[in-house]
Amino acid sequence: MKTIITTSNAPAPIGPYNQAILKGNMLYTSGQIAIDPKTGNLVTDDIKTETKQVMENLKAILTEAKMTFENVLKTTIFISDMHNFAAINEVYSGYFNEATAPARETVEVANLPKFVNVEISVIASF
């Protein structure tokens, strides 16, 4: 059986999916973009601010599942411009201990939902 994880501290889904699914001890989040859950507005002032909002949305989901970034095993990062990689990585790295950081891939794509610049999902475990 799977458990649906949902919190008002992260943006509501904008399609037929849930914020996260917990199956056993494994958590699978949907990709998060920079929507401020309080206002519903996109936070795209600059790539660092956008990435911070994405990471805060993921943090809210992890918290709802009684996890932290230390529980994250793998991340997937989709970006619209590989030239933003260093700035995204600078913000992203602030959420992880380098010695125990998760596995990840970063992929440049043509477009993302709502034409944002970055989307990140995680897989975590107790």
Summary of the structure (lengths in Angstrom):
residues: 126
radius of gyration: 13.6
end to end distance: 16.7
largest distance: 41.5
contacts: 375
relative contact order: 0.23
helix: 31%
strand: 29%
